[in-house]
Amino acid sequence: MKKIATALAVCMISASLVGCANIQDDGTSTKTEGTLVGAGVGAGVGAAIGAIFGGNTKATLIGAAIGAGVGSLGGFFVGKHVADKKAEYASYEDWLDACITDTANLNEQTREYNAKLGKDIAALDKESKALAAQYKKNAATRDQMRAELKKVQALQKDSDTNIANLQKDVQKRRGASADAKAHGNAAQAKKLDAEIARLDKQIKEMKAYNKRLANISVRLAV
């Protein structure tokens, strides 16, 4: 089973890199490569956790599903931020449009991440409750409880990293909005502010999910 999990990780990473090789635009390639490779590594790690500690196919699949979130937002924080590329655009307005589009794209990626995070937490909540009940009846071992806790902690670490990165990222985007207002580009600043507000809500939702993960961790602490 351990060999299967390792093979899955290798295959996921290889498939991700092949897909990125077909992308011509440097900026898109950097973001996509970071996202795909992160997801591939995460799925492999998750599958390995399920295979090593779960001991059955169902546990392996749950581990893979949870692990796939690891690094899935990392691609948006690799390389130079669009907010710092003002000089590379043909006009000031083009740069602002790029900031708006980039923020909208990040919003969509974060929304997808949160949707998956919510499903993973729901699965972990149900699974951990059942395991904790079995442990109280001496039907589950301490090692099983700790293995489940590792899955929760891995997911929590992933979301912690994404929250920290997103909060730093938002500051860059707010700076671009302030710059737009200072230059009299009120219409574009308004659009950018709307996307930033959406991103703030996504971060708030991710923080709420993190609290749920913390509660699950307490349940599994033995």
C-alpha positions in Angstrom: 0.0 0.0 0.0 2.9 2.4 0.7 4.3 1.7 -2.7 0.9 2.6 -4.3 0.8 5.9 -2.4 4.4 6.8 -3.5 3.6 6.0 -7.1 0.5 8.2 -7.0 2.5 11.1 -5.8 5.1 10.7 -8.6 2.4 10.3 -11.3 0.6 13.4 -10.1 3.7 15.6 -10.2 4.8 14.3 -13.6 1.3 14.9 -15.1 1.3 18.4 -13.7 4.7 19.3 -15.2 3.8 17.9 -18.6 0.6 20.1 -18.6 2.6 23.2 -17.7 5.1 22.6 -20.5 2.3 23.3 -23.0 1.6 26.8 -21.6 3.4 29.5 -23.6 2.7 32.7 -21.6 5.3 33.1 -18.8 3.0 34.6 -16.3 0.2 32.1 -16.8 2.8 29.3 -16.7 4.2 30.4 -13.4 0.8 30.5 -11.7 -0.5 27.3 -13.3 2.7 25.4 -12.5 2.6 26.4 -8.9 -1.0 25.5 -8.6 -0.8 22.1 -10.4 2.4 21.0 -8.8 1.1 22.0 -5.3 -2.0 20.0 -5.9 -0.1 17.0 -7.2 2.3 16.9 -4.2 -0.6 17.4 -1.8 -2.6 14.6 -3.3 0.4 12.3 -3.0 1.0 13.3 0.6 -2.7 12.8 1.4 -2.8 9.4 -0.3 0.3 8.4 1.6 -1.2 9.4 4.9 -4.3 7.4 4.1 -2.4 4.4 2.9 0.1 4.3 5.8 -2.2 5.1 8.6 -5.7 4.2 7.3 -4.9 0.7 6.2 -7.7 0.5 3.6 -8.7 1.8 0.2 -11.4 4.2 1.7 -8.8 5.8 4.0 -6.4 6.2 1.1 -9.0 8.0 -1.0 -10.0 10.3 1.9 -6.3 11.1 2.4 -5.8 11.9 -1.2 -8.9 14.2 -1.3 -7.8 16.1 1.7 -4.2 16.4 0.6 -5.1 17.8 -2.8 -5.6 21.2 -1.2 -2.0 21.5 -0.1 -0.2 24.2 -2.0 -3.2 24.8 -4.3 -3.0 28.6 -3.9 0.8 28.7 -3.9 1.1 29.5 -7.6 -0.3 33.0 -7.1 2.5 33.9 -4.8 5.4 32.8 -7.0 7.4 35.4 -8.9 6.8 39.1 -9.2 3.3 40.4 -8.2 1.2 42.0 -10.9 0.9 45.1 -8.6 4.6 45.6 -8.9 4.7 45.4 -12.7 3.3 48.8 -13.6 6.3 49.7 -15.8 5.8 46.6 -17.9 2.4 47.6 -19.2 1.8 49.8 -22.3 -0.4 52.2 -20.3 -1.4 52.9 -16.7 -5.0 51.8 -17.5 -3.7 48.5 -18.9 -1.9 47.8 -15.6 -5.0 48.6 -13.6 -7.1 46.3 -15.8 -4.5 43.6 -15.2 -4.7 44.1 -11.5 -8.5 43.8 -11.6 -8.4 40.7 -13.8 -5.7 39.1 -11.6 -7.7 39.8 -8.4 -10.8 38.3 -10.0 -8.8 35.1 -10.9 -7.4 34.8 -7.4 -10.9 35.2 -6.0 -12.1 32.3 -8.2 -9.2 30.1 -7.1 -9.8 31.0 -3.5 -13.5 30.2 -3.8 -12.7 26.8 -5.2 -10.1 26.2 -2.5 -12.6 27.1 0.2 -15.3 24.9 -1.3 -13.0 21.9 -1.3 -11.7 22.8 2.2 -15.3 22.8 3.5 -15.9 19.3 2.0 -12.7 18.0 3.4 -13.5 19.3 6.9 -17.0 17.8 6.8 -15.4 14.5 5.9 -12.8 14.8 8.7 -15.4 15.9 11.2 -17.5 12.8 10.6 -14.6 10.5 10.4 -13.0 11.9 13.6 -16.2 11.7 15.6 -16.6 8.0 14.7 -12.9 7.3 15.5 -13.1 9.2 18.9 -16.2 7.2 19.8 -14.4 3.9 18.9 -11.4 5.0 20.9 -13.5 5.6 24.0 -14.7 2.0 23.7 -11.2 0.7 23.2 -12.1 -0.2 19.6 -9.5 2.2 18.1 -5.9 2.7 19.0 -3.9 5.7 20.0 -1.9 5.4 16.8 -5.1 5.7 14.8 -6.1 8.8 16.7 -2.7 10.4 16.1 -2.8 9.5 12.4 -6.1 11.2 12.1 -4.8 14.2 13.9 -1.9 14.4 11.5 -4.4 14.7 8.6 -6.2 17.5 10.4 -2.9 19.3 11.2 -1.7 19.0 7.6 -4.8 20.6 6.3 -4.7 23.3 9.0 -1.1 24.1 8.1 -2.1 24.4 4.5 -4.9 26.9 5.2 -2.7 28.8 7.7 -0.1 29.4 5.0 -2.8 30.4 2.4 -4.4 32.8 4.9 -1.0 34.5 5.6 -0.1 34.7 1.9 -3.6 36.1 1.0 -3.4 38.7 3.7 0.0 39.9 2.4 -1.4 39.8 -1.2 -4.4 41.9 -0.3 -2.1 44.7 0.9 -0.5 44.8 -2.5 -3.9 45.1 -4.2 -5.0 47.8 -1.8 -1.9 49.7 -2.7 -2.8 49.4 -6.4 -6.3 50.7 -5.6 -5.0 53.7 -3.7 -2.6 54.5 -6.5 -5.5 54.4 -9.0 -7.5 56.8 -6.9 -4.5 59.1 -6.6 -4.3 59.2 -10.4 -8.0 59.9 -10.8 -8.9 56.4 -12.1 -12.0 56.2 -9.9 -13.9 53.7 -12.0 -11.1 51.1 -12.2 -10.4 51.7 -8.5 -14.0 50.9 -7.7 -13.8 47.6 -9.6 -10.6 46.6 -7.9 -12.0 47.5 -4.5 -15.0 45.3 -5.2 -12.7 42.3 -6.0 -10.7 43.0 -2.9 -13.8 43.0 -0.8 -14.7 39.6 -2.2 -11.2 38.4 -1.4 -11.6 39.6 2.2 -14.7 37.5 2.5 -12.9 34.5 1.2 -10.1 35.0 3.7 -12.7 35.3 6.5 -14.4 32.1 5.4 -11.0 30.3 5.4 -10.3 31.5 8.9 -13.7 30.1 10.0 -12.7 26.8 8.5 -9.5 26.9 10.4 -11.3 27.2 13.7 -13.3 24.1 12.8 -10.1 22.3 12.2 -8.8 23.4 15.6 -11.9 22.0 17.2 -11.4 18.7 15.4 -7.8 18.6 16.6 -8.9 18.9 20.2 -11.2 16.0 19.7 -8.4 13.8 18.5 -5.8 14.8 21.0 -4.8 11.8 23.1 
